[in-house]
Amino acid sequence: MTNENRIDKKFSLLRDENKKALITFITFGDPDIETSKKLVLEMEKEGADLIEIGVPFSDPMAEGPVIQAANVRALKNEINLDKIFKAVSELRQETEIPLVFLMYFNSLLSYGIEDFFKNCAESGVDAVIIPDLPFEESGEIYDYTVKYNVYQISMITPTSSEERAKKICQRAKGFLYCVSSMGVTGMRDGFGTDFDGVFSMLNKFTDMPKCLGFGISKPKHIEGLKHYCDGLIVGSAIVNQIAEGSTNDEKVEKVGALTKVLAEAAHK
């Protein structure tokens, strides 16, 4: 499978246009699968460049309370990977936006590693982020990511050593997920991270796109951070809009409205 990955195409296009990527996140199946599909299309319509699809898990250790609650709601709907793969196949009839799974390793392991990557390729999932699988332990999935051209997106934290960061950069595909500050995901006001230091180190090792996530929720965050990186990742703020909408249509509307102002900040 030698087709160019949609993520590479998207970042190449954005670089040509001198724009930063807006990456949005939803927990799939919250509030239900059909609405999740509508949310993906609405976010694309309002300017999202890539979309992370959270695969519901009972103990999402990297997530703050907003996304944990979304996981609980989705699991009550008996969402599983087969249902999500089917939904992605259906979405692929309508959109070519890059789609990235965010999931925990146990879900992948219990599904079966090769079956998982094969189904990603067949349904149209471009990459996977696995917060609880350290780079050093990701060897067992690496061959499958290559075989099926489904990228594993590596996470780098502000405390990563230079040596470790260099190794991660050498194997990175798609983009680097740079964690803005230590702790769990969620909305915050300040970051307290030496972004100049982090990004100058990473830029030494790779020209791979670097995207910043954890805690970014407002246009002003994007405006203040975008000169460091190639993309901004917004999760909890989007999921919060889903929780606040009283009907499914209102949920889609609220997510679309927030996506629009975030995309404007990223693209200007």
C-alpha positions in Angstrom: 0.0 0.0 0.0 2.0 2.9 -1.2 -0.7 5.6 -1.3 0.4 8.8 0.3 -1.1 9.1 3.8 -3.9 11.8 4.0 -2.0 13.4 7.0 1.1 14.1 4.9 -1.1 15.5 2.1 -2.9 17.8 4.5 0.2 19.2 6.2 1.9 19.7 2.8 -1.2 21.7 1.7 -1.3 23.8 4.9 2.4 24.6 4.6 1.9 25.8 1.0 -0.9 28.1 2.3 1.2 29.2 5.3 -1.6 28.0 7.7 -1.6 26.1 10.9 -3.6 22.9 11.4 -6.6 22.8 13.6 -7.0 19.3 15.0 -10.3 18.6 16.9 -11.2 15.6 19.0 -14.4 13.8 19.8 -15.1 10.6 21.8 -16.9 8.4 19.2 -20.3 7.2 20.3 -21.0 10.3 22.5 -23.9 10.9 22.3 -24.3 8.1 19.6 -22.7 6.9 16.4 -24.9 8.8 14.0 -24.4 12.1 15.8 -20.6 11.4 16.0 -20.6 11.0 12.2 -22.5 14.3 11.8 -20.0 16.0 14.2 -17.0 14.9 12.1 -18.6 16.4 8.9 -19.7 19.5 10.8 -16.1 20.1 12.2 -14.7 19.6 8.7 -17.2 22.1 7.2 -16.3 24.7 9.8 -12.6 24.4 9.2 -11.0 21.5 11.1 -8.1 20.1 9.2 -7.7 16.7 11.0 -10.0 14.9 13.4 -9.0 12.7 16.3 -11.5 10.0 17.1 -11.4 8.8 20.7 -12.1 5.1 21.0 -14.0 4.7 24.3 -12.1 3.0 27.1 -13.1 2.3 30.7 -9.9 3.8 32.2 -8.6 6.6 30.0 -5.6 7.5 32.1 -4.4 10.6 30.1 -7.8 12.2 30.1 -9.3 14.8 32.4 -12.9 14.8 33.8 -14.6 16.1 30.6 -13.3 13.4 28.3 -13.6 10.7 31.0 -17.3 11.5 31.3 -17.6 11.3 27.5 -16.1 7.8 27.6 -18.6 6.7 30.2 -21.5 8.0 28.0 -20.1 6.3 24.9 -19.6 3.0 26.7 -23.2 3.0 27.9 -24.1 2.9 24.2 -22.0 -0.3 23.8 -19.7 1.3 21.3 -16.9 -1.0 20.1 -14.2 -0.9 17.5 -16.2 -2.8 14.9 -18.9 -0.2 15.1 -16.4 2.6 14.8 -14.7 1.0 11.8 -18.1 0.7 10.1 -18.8 4.3 10.8 -15.4 5.4 9.4 -16.1 3.4 6.2 -19.4 5.3 5.9 -17.7 8.7 6.6 -15.1 7.9 3.9 -17.9 8.0 1.3 -18.3 11.7 2.2 -14.9 13.0 3.3 -11.2 12.7 2.8 -10.3 14.6 6.1 -7.5 12.8 7.9 -8.9 10.7 10.8 -6.7 9.6 13.7 -7.7 7.1 16.4 -6.8 8.0 20.0 -7.0 4.8 22.0 -5.5 2.8 24.8 -3.2 -0.2 24.1 -5.4 -2.7 25.8 -8.3 -2.1 23.3 -5.9 -2.7 20.4 -4.4 -5.8 22.0 -7.7 -7.4 22.7 -8.9 -6.7 19.2 -5.8 -8.3 17.7 -2.9 -6.2 16.4 -2.8 -7.2 12.8 -6.6 -7.2 12.5 -6.7 -3.8 13.9 -4.3 -2.2 11.5 -5.8 -4.1 8.5 -9.2 -2.7 9.4 -7.8 0.8 9.9 -6.4 0.7 6.3 -9.6 -0.8 4.9 -12.0 1.6 6.6 -9.8 4.7 6.1 -8.2 5.5 9.5 -4.9 7.3 8.8 -3.1 7.0 12.1 -3.3 6.0 15.8 -2.2 7.7 19.0 -1.7 5.4 22.0 -1.0 7.5 25.1 -0.2 4.4 27.3 2.2 2.8 24.9 5.7 4.3 25.4 7.8 4.7 22.4 10.3 2.2 23.8 7.6 -0.5 23.8 6.0 0.2 20.5 8.2 -2.2 18.5 5.5 -4.9 18.4 3.1 -2.7 16.4 5.8 -1.0 14.2 5.8 -3.6 11.4 2.1 -3.4 11.1 2.1 0.4 10.9 4.5 0.1 8.0 2.7 -2.8 6.3 -0.7 -1.0 6.3 0.5 2.6 6.0 -1.3 3.6 9.2 0.9 5.9 11.2 1.6 5.7 14.9 1.7 9.3 16.1 4.3 9.7 18.8 3.8 11.9 21.9 6.6 14.1 23.3 6.2 15.7 26.7 8.0 18.8 28.0 10.1 16.5 30.3 11.4 14.2 27.4 15.2 14.1 27.4 17.0 15.3 24.3 18.2 11.7 23.7 14.7 10.3 23.9 13.2 13.1 21.8 15.8 12.5 19.1 14.9 8.8 18.9 11.2 9.6 18.8 11.8 12.1 16.0 13.8 9.6 14.0 10.8 7.2 13.8 8.0 9.7 13.8 5.4 9.6 11.0 2.5 12.1 10.2 3.1 14.6 13.0 4.6 14.8 16.5 2.0 15.2 19.3 3.7 17.7 21.7 2.1 17.7 25.1 1.7 21.4 26.2 2.1 20.7 30.0 2.3 17.7 32.3 -0.9 16.2 33.7 -4.1 15.1 32.0 -6.1 16.7 29.2 -8.5 19.5 30.1 -9.1 23.2 29.7 -6.6 25.4 31.5 -5.6 29.1 31.5 -1.8 28.9 31.6 0.8 26.4 30.4 4.1 27.1 32.2 6.2 25.3 29.6 9.4 26.6 27.9 8.0 26.2 24.4 11.0 28.0 22.9 13.3 25.4 24.4 11.1 22.4 23.5 10.5 23.4 19.9 14.1 24.5 19.1 15.2 21.1 20.3 12.6 19.2 18.2 13.4 21.4 15.1 17.0 20.3 15.4 16.0 16.7 15.0 13.2 16.8 12.4 11.1 19.0 10.1 8.1 16.7 10.7 5.0 18.8 11.6 4.7 19.4 15.3 1.3 19.8 16.9 0.5 21.1 20.4 -2.2 19.6 22.6 -3.5 19.3 26.2 -5.4 22.4 27.5 -5.9 24.4 24.3 -9.5 25.5 24.4 -9.8 29.1 23.1 -8.9 31.2 20.1 -6.5 33.2 22.3 -4.6 30.1 23.2 -4.2 29.3 19.5 -3.1 32.8 18.7 -0.5 32.8 21.5 0.9 29.4 20.7 0.7 28.9 16.9 4.0 30.5 16.1 5.8 27.6 17.8 4.2 24.8 16.0 2.4 23.5 12.9 -0.9 22.6 14.5 -3.1 22.9 17.6 -5.1 20.1 19.1 -8.4 20.9 20.9 -10.2 18.1 22.7 -12.0 18.9 26.0 -13.4 22.2 24.8 -15.1 20.4 21.9 -16.3 17.5 24.1 -17.7 20.0 26.6 -19.9 21.5 23.8 -21.3 18.0 23.2 -22.1 17.6 26.9 -23.8 21.0 27.0 -26.1 20.7 24.0 -29.5 19.6 25.1 -30.5 17.9 21.8 -28.2 16.1 19.3 -28.8 18.9 16.7 -27.8 21.5 19.3 -24.7 19.5 20.1 -23.6 19.5 16.4 -24.4 23.2 16.2 -22.4 24.1 19.3 -19.4 22.1 18.1 -19.6 23.7 14.7 -19.6 27.2 16.2 -16.6 26.6 18.4 -14.7 24.8 15.6 -15.3 27.9 13.3 -13.7 30.4 15.7 -10.8 28.0 16.5 -10.1 27.4 12.8 -10.2 31.1 12.1 -7.5 31.6 14.8 -5.4 28.8 13.4 -5.6 29.8 9.8 -5.2 33.6 9.9 
